[in-house]
Amino acid sequence: MDDGGPPVHVHVGEKDGFNDEVFGQKPGILGQNDAAEAGLKRLGFSHVRRTVVPGAGHENMAARVFAFLDEKGLT
């Protein structure tokens, strides 16, 4: 992919109870995100970033998603 593809931004809550395990299964969200990011990079996506949101748990982050879309001019 010559242009690096569309921007991708993952938001993860610092205190998300699923970061290490999801219903007792590993990997948790952080490991799943590592694998997804590696896969995207193998496919040529170069505009991938992740933000660990301080103090946040497993919650809706729609406001952050819409702010990212606005920042990228995608709304």
N, CA, C and O atoms as CSV, one atom per row, in Angstrom:
chain,resi,resn,atom,element,x,y,z
A,1,MET,N,N,0.860,-1.158,0.000
A,1,MET,CA,C,0.000,0.000,0.000
A,1,MET,C,C,0.913,1.230,0.000
A,1,MET,O,O,1.603,1.502,0.983
A,2,ASP,N,N,0.908,1.945,-1.080
A,2,ASP,CA,C,1.834,3.060,-1.258
A,2,ASP,C,C,1.575,4.235,-0.333
A,2,ASP,O,O,2.518,4.892,0.108
A,3,ASP,N,N,0.306,4.511,-0.030
A,3,ASP,CA,C,-0.010,5.693,0.779
A,3,ASP,C,C,-0.142,5.387,2.271
A,3,ASP,O,O,-0.427,6.289,3.058
A,4,GLY,N,N,0.056,4.153,2.664
A,4,GLY,CA,C,-0.042,3.791,4.076
A,4,GLY,C,C,-1.450,3.519,4.560
A,4,GLY,O,O,-1.653,3.217,5.737
A,5,GLY,N,N,-2.431,3.621,3.667
A,5,GLY,CA,C,-3.809,3.324,4.036
A,5,GLY,C,C,-4.445,4.384,4.902
A,5,GLY,O,O,-3.832,5.406,5.210
A,6,PRO,N,N,-5.679,4.133,5.292
A,6,PRO,CA,C,-6.385,5.101,6.134
A,6,PRO,C,C,-5.811,5.103,7.547
A,6,PRO,O,O,-5.211,4.117,7.975
A,7,PRO,N,N,-5.991,6.204,8.271
A,7,PRO,CA,C,-5.510,6.248,9.648
A,7,PRO,C,C,-6.337,5.332,10.552
A,7,PRO,O,O,-7.556,5.226,10.420
A,8,VAL,N,N,-5.640,4.684,11.460
A,8,VAL,CA,C,-6.278,3.808,12.444
A,8,VAL,C,C,-5.796,4.249,13.820
A,8,VAL,O,O,-4.594,4.391,14.043
A,9,HIS,N,N,-6.728,4.464,14.743
A,9,HIS,CA,C,-6.360,4.872,16.102
A,9,HIS,C,C,-7.153,4.022,17.080
A,9,HIS,O,O,-8.383,4.070,17.108
A,10,VAL,N,N,-6.439,3.248,17.876
A,10,VAL,CA,C,-7.051,2.375,18.875
A,10,VAL,C,C,-6.961,3.062,20.233
A,10,VAL,O,O,-5.904,3.563,20.618
A,11,HIS,N,N,-8.070,3.081,20.948
A,11,HIS,CA,C,-8.102,3.633,22.305
A,11,HIS,C,C,-8.329,2.482,23.280
A,11,HIS,O,O,-9.260,1.694,23.115
A,12,VAL,N,N,-7.473,2.390,24.296
A,12,VAL,CA,C,-7.565,1.330,25.292
A,12,VAL,C,C,-7.571,1.975,26.675
A,12,VAL,O,O,-6.760,2.856,26.960
A,13,GLY,N,N,-8.474,1.537,27.516
A,13,GLY,CA,C,-8.512,2.053,28.881
A,13,GLY,C,C,-7.384,1.483,29.728
A,13,GLY,O,O,-7.174,0.271,29.759
A,14,GLU,N,N,-6.669,2.347,30.406
A,14,GLU,CA,C,-5.562,1.925,31.266
A,14,GLU,C,C,-6.015,0.893,32.298
A,14,GLU,O,O,-5.280,-0.044,32.609
A,15,LYS,N,N,-7.221,1.069,32.824
A,15,LYS,CA,C,-7.715,0.196,33.886
A,15,LYS,C,C,-8.745,-0.815,33.379
A,15,LYS,O,O,-9.544,-1.334,34.159
A,16,ASP,N,N,-8.726,-1.090,32.087
A,16,ASP,CA,C,-9.653,-2.069,31.521
A,16,ASP,C,C,-9.334,-3.442,32.101
A,16,ASP,O,O,-8.201,-3.914,32.000
A,17,GLY,N,N,-10.309,-4.068,32.694
A,17,GLY,CA,C,-10.126,-5.384,33.296
A,17,GLY,C,C,-9.822,-6.482,32.299
A,17,GLY,O,O,-9.451,-7.589,32.691
A,18,PHE,N,N,-9.972,-6.194,31.014
A,18,PHE,CA,C,-9.698,-7.188,29.981
A,18,PHE,C,C,-8.330,-6.995,29.317
A,18,PHE,O,O,-8.029,-7.681,28.341
A,19,ASN,N,N,-7.508,-6.089,29.815
A,19,ASN,CA,C,-6.217,-5.832,29.169
A,19,ASN,C,C,-5.319,-7.065,29.109
A,19,ASN,O,O,-4.644,-7.290,28.105
A,20,ASP,N,N,-5.307,-7.860,30.172
A,20,ASP,CA,C,-4.422,-9.026,30.213
A,20,ASP,C,C,-5.103,-10.324,29.802
A,20,ASP,O,O,-4.470,-11.196,29.207
A,21,GLU,N,N,-6.379,-10.457,30.114
A,21,GLU,CA,C,-7.160,-11.651,29.775
A,21,GLU,C,C,-8.581,-11.234,29.417
A,21,GLU,O,O,-9.109,-10.251,29.936
A,22,VAL,N,N,-9.179,-11.997,28.525
A,22,VAL,CA,C,-10.594,-11.793,28.190
A,22,VAL,C,C,-11.324,-13.069,28.577
A,22,VAL,O,O,-11.155,-14.108,27.940
A,23,PHE,N,N,-12.136,-12.985,29.623
A,23,PHE,CA,C,-12.869,-14.133,30.164
A,23,PHE,C,C,-11.935,-15.311,30.410
A,23,PHE,O,O,-12.242,-16.447,30.050
A,24,GLY,N,N,-10.784,-15.024,31.032
A,24,GLY,CA,C,-9.828,-16.053,31.403
A,24,GLY,C,C,-8.914,-16.515,30.288
A,24,GLY,O,O,-8.067,-17.381,30.506
A,25,GLN,N,N,-9.067,-15.957,29.099
A,25,GLN,CA,C,-8.257,-16.369,27.946
A,25,GLN,C,C,-7.215,-15.305,27.637
A,25,GLN,O,O,-7.496,-14.109,27.701
A,26,LYS,N,N,-6.024,-15.747,27.307
A,26,LYS,CA,C,-4.966,-14.841,26.862
A,26,LYS,C,C,-4.850,-14.968,25.356
A,26,LYS,O,O,-5.142,-16.053,24.852
A,27,PRO,N,N,-4.461,-13.989,24.607
A,27,PRO,CA,C,-4.093,-12.682,25.120
A,27,PRO,C,C,-5.323,-11.837,25.425
A,27,PRO,O,O,-6.420,-12.096,24.931
A,28,GLY,N,N,-5.112,-10.844,26.234
A,28,GLY,CA,C,-6.159,-9.874,26.517
A,28,GLY,C,C,-6.179,-8.809,25.435
A,28,GLY,O,O,-5.591,-8.976,24.366
A,29,ILE,N,N,-6.856,-7.727,25.724
A,29,ILE,CA,C,-7.017,-6.650,24.737
A,29,ILE,C,C,-5.673,-6.093,24.274
A,29,ILE,O,O,-5.491,-5.818,23.088
A,30,LEU,N,N,-4.731,-5.925,25.206
A,30,LEU,CA,C,-3.434,-5.370,24.800
A,30,LEU,C,C,-2.718,-6.301,23.828
A,30,LEU,O,O,-2.182,-5.843,22.819
A,31,GLY,N,N,-2.703,-7.587,24.113
A,31,GLY,CA,C,-2.076,-8.551,23.212
A,31,GLY,C,C,-2.808,-8.649,21.881
A,31,GLY,O,O,-2.174,-8.778,20.834
A,32,GLN,N,N,-4.129,-8.590,21.913
A,32,GLN,CA,C,-4.913,-8.608,20.681
A,32,GLN,C,C,-4.590,-7.385,19.831
A,32,GLN,O,O,-4.478,-7.473,18.609
A,33,ASN,N,N,-4.442,-6.246,20.497
A,33,ASN,CA,C,-4.087,-5.024,19.770
A,33,ASN,C,C,-2.684,-5.106,19.185
A,33,ASN,O,O,-2.452,-4.632,18.073
A,34,ASP,N,N,-1.746,-5.701,19.917
A,34,ASP,CA,C,-0.390,-5.900,19.383
A,34,ASP,C,C,-0.451,-6.715,18.093
A,34,ASP,O,O,0.182,-6.361,17.098
A,35,ALA,N,N,-1.223,-7.819,18.115
A,35,ALA,CA,C,-1.337,-8.684,16.941
A,35,ALA,C,C,-2.017,-7.956,15.777
A,35,ALA,O,O,-1.592,-8.082,14.628
A,36,ALA,N,N,-3.068,-7.198,16.079
A,36,ALA,CA,C,-3.773,-6.455,15.027
A,36,ALA,C,C,-2.867,-5.401,14.401
A,36,ALA,O,O,-2.848,-5.237,13.181
A,37,GLU,N,N,-2.115,-4.687,15.238
A,37,GLU,CA,C,-1.210,-3.661,14.723
A,37,GLU,C,C,-0.122,-4.283,13.848
A,37,GLU,O,O,0.212,-3.741,12.794
A,38,ALA,N,N,0.426,-5.409,14.278
A,38,ALA,CA,C,1.448,-6.093,13.477
A,38,ALA,C,C,0.869,-6.551,12.139
A,38,ALA,O,O,1.519,-6.430,11.101
A,39,GLY,N,N,-0.349,-7.075,12.170
A,39,GLY,CA,C,-1.001,-7.503,10.933
A,39,GLY,C,C,-1.258,-6.348,9.986
A,39,GLY,O,O,-1.033,-6.468,8.782
A,40,LEU,N,N,-1.725,-5.236,10.517
A,40,LEU,CA,C,-1.953,-4.053,9.688
A,40,LEU,C,C,-0.643,-3.574,9.058
A,40,LEU,O,O,-0.612,-3.217,7.880
A,41,LYS,N,N,0.427,-3.566,9.836
A,41,LYS,CA,C,1.723,-3.120,9.301
A,41,LYS,C,C,2.211,-4.064,8.205
A,41,LYS,O,O,2.771,-3.614,7.205
A,42,ARG,N,N,2.004,-5.374,8.385
A,42,ARG,CA,C,2.377,-6.330,7.330
A,42,ARG,C,C,1.609,-6.058,6.038
A,42,ARG,O,O,2.117,-6.298,4.942
A,43,LEU,N,N,0.394,-5.559,6.174
A,43,LEU,CA,C,-0.441,-5.245,5.006
A,43,LEU,C,C,-0.142,-3.872,4.416
A,43,LEU,O,O,-0.734,-3.485,3.408
A,44,GLY,N,N,0.774,-3.136,5.041
A,44,GLY,CA,C,1.162,-1.843,4.490
A,44,GLY,C,C,0.531,-0.636,5.144
A,44,GLY,O,O,0.741,0.490,4.692
A,45,PHE,N,N,-0.243,-0.845,6.204
A,45,PHE,CA,C,-0.833,0.281,6.926
A,45,PHE,C,C,0.256,0.918,7.784
A,45,PHE,O,O,0.870,0.245,8.612
A,46,SER,N,N,0.492,2.192,7.590
A,46,SER,CA,C,1.557,2.854,8.351
A,46,SER,C,C,1.044,3.982,9.244
A,46,SER,O,O,1.821,4.599,9.973
A,47,HIS,N,N,-0.242,4.248,9.189
A,47,HIS,CA,C,-0.830,5.325,10.001
A,47,HIS,C,C,-1.647,4.720,11.140
A,47,HIS,O,O,-2.835,5.006,11.294
A,48,VAL,N,N,-0.986,3.876,11.937
A,48,VAL,CA,C,-1.650,3.175,13.034
A,48,VAL,C,C,-1.062,3.675,14.346
A,48,VAL,O,O,0.156,3.727,14.518
A,49,ARG,N,N,-1.946,4.042,15.265
A,49,ARG,CA,C,-1.469,4.434,16.586
A,49,ARG,C,C,-2.437,3.941,17.650
A,49,ARG,O,O,-3.608,3.669,17.386
A,50,ARG,N,N,-1.906,3.838,18.853
A,50,ARG,CA,C,-2.704,3.375,19.983
A,50,ARG,C,C,-2.515,4.358,21.130
A,50,ARG,O,O,-1.409,4.832,21.388
A,51,THR,N,N,-3.597,4.651,21.802
A,51,THR,CA,C,-3.544,5.499,22.989
A,51,THR,C,C,-4.122,4.722,24.161
A,51,THR,O,O,-5.249,4.230,24.101
A,52,VAL,N,N,-3.340,4.619,25.226
A,52,VAL,CA,C,-3.845,4.058,26.470
A,52,VAL,C,C,-4.383,5.246,27.266
A,52,VAL,O,O,-3.635,6.145,27.649
A,53,VAL,N,N,-5.684,5.230,27.504
A,53,VAL,CA,C,-6.357,6.365,28.144
A,53,VAL,C,C,-6.222,6.242,29.664
A,53,VAL,O,O,-6.768,5.315,30.263
A,54,PRO,N,N,-5.495,7.178,30.287
A,54,PRO,CA,C,-5.274,7.122,31.732
A,54,PRO,C,C,-6.587,7.107,32.512
A,54,PRO,O,O,-7.492,7.899,32.250
A,55,GLY,N,N,-6.669,6.193,33.472
A,55,GLY,CA,C,-7.818,6.126,34.365
A,55,GLY,C,C,-9.063,5.488,33.781
A,55,GLY,O,O,-10.006,5.206,34.519
A,56,ALA,N,N,-9.094,5.251,32.469
A,56,ALA,CA,C,-10.283,4.691,31.828
A,56,ALA,C,C,-10.328,3.175,31.981
A,56,ALA,O,O,-9.293,2.513,32.058
A,57,GLY,N,N,-11.525,2.651,32.022
A,57,GLY,CA,C,-11.734,1.208,32.072
A,57,GLY,C,C,-12.232,0.713,30.729
A,57,GLY,O,O,-11.854,1.233,29.679
A,58,HIS,N,N,-13.091,-0.305,30.777
A,58,HIS,CA,C,-13.700,-0.857,29.564
A,58,HIS,C,C,-14.979,-0.066,29.326
A,58,HIS,O,O,-16.044,-0.414,29.835
A,59,GLU,N,N,-14.858,0.992,28.550
A,59,GLU,CA,C,-15.975,1.937,28.423
A,59,GLU,C,C,-16.056,2.510,27.020
A,59,GLU,O,O,-15.142,2.365,26.209
A,60,ASN,N,N,-17.154,3.151,26.765
A,60,ASN,CA,C,-17.390,3.814,25.490
A,60,ASN,C,C,-16.442,5.002,25.334
A,60,ASN,O,O,-16.343,5.852,26.219
A,61,MET,N,N,-15.760,5.046,24.216
A,61,MET,CA,C,-14.845,6.157,23.945
A,61,MET,C,C,-15.234,6.873,22.651
A,61,MET,O,O,-14.381,7.347,21.901
A,62,ALA,N,N,-16.541,6.937,22.412
A,62,ALA,CA,C,-17.050,7.544,21.175
A,62,ALA,C,C,-16.555,8.974,21.000
A,62,ALA,O,O,-16.216,9.366,19.883
A,63,ALA,N,N,-16.502,9.759,22.061
A,63,ALA,CA,C,-16.050,11.149,21.935
A,63,ALA,C,C,-14.619,11.200,21.423
A,63,ALA,O,O,-14.286,12.067,20.615
A,64,ARG,N,N,-13.764,10.281,21.880
A,64,ARG,CA,C,-12.380,10.225,21.401
A,64,ARG,C,C,-12.329,9.812,19.930
A,64,ARG,O,O,-11.532,10.341,19.155
A,65,VAL,N,N,-13.179,8.872,19.560
A,65,VAL,CA,C,-13.221,8.421,18.161
A,65,VAL,C,C,-13.648,9.570,17.256
A,65,VAL,O,O,-13.025,9.804,16.220
A,66,PHE,N,N,-14.690,10.280,17.629
A,66,PHE,CA,C,-15.153,11.394,16.792
A,66,PHE,C,C,-14.127,12.526,16.750
A,66,PHE,O,O,-13.985,13.182,15.719
A,67,ALA,N,N,-13.412,12.766,17.842
A,67,ALA,CA,C,-12.345,13.787,17.840
A,67,ALA,C,C,-11.238,13.382,16.872
A,67,ALA,O,O,-10.699,14.229,16.159
A,68,PHE,N,N,-10.895,12.097,16.841
A,68,PHE,CA,C,-9.880,11.592,15.912
A,68,PHE,C,C,-10.356,11.773,14.466
A,68,PHE,O,O,-9.596,12.228,13.611
A,69,LEU,N,N,-11.607,11.418,14.201
A,69,LEU,CA,C,-12.145,11.574,12.851
A,69,LEU,C,C,-12.143,13.046,12.426
A,69,LEU,O,O,-11.805,13.369,11.288
A,70,ASP,N,N,-12.522,13.930,13.348
A,70,ASP,CA,C,-12.487,15.375,13.054
A,70,ASP,C,C,-11.068,15.829,12.761
A,70,ASP,O,O,-10.832,16.578,11.813
A,71,GLU,N,N,-10.118,15.372,13.580
A,71,GLU,CA,C,-8.706,15.745,13.404
A,71,GLU,C,C,-8.195,15.344,12.021
A,71,GLU,O,O,-7.405,16.062,11.408
A,72,LYS,N,N,-8.653,14.197,11.543
A,72,LYS,CA,C,-8.214,13.692,10.237
A,72,LYS,C,C,-9.087,14.188,9.077
A,72,LYS,O,O,-8.841,13.841,7.922
A,73,GLY,N,N,-10.101,14.993,9.385
A,73,GLY,CA,C,-10.991,15.505,8.346
A,73,GLY,C,C,-11.872,14.423,7.746
A,73,GLY,O,O,-12.205,14.464,6.562
A,74,LEU,N,N,-12.251,13.446,8.578
A,74,LEU,CA,C,-13.022,12.303,8.086
A,74,LEU,C,C,-14.490,12.358,8.474
A,74,LEU,O,O,-15.214,11.376,8.305
A,75,THR,N,N,-14.937,13.497,8.994
A,75,THR,CA,C,-16.362,13.586,9.368
A,75,THR,C,C,-17.102,14.451,8.382
A,75,THR,O,O,-18.309,14.651,8.520
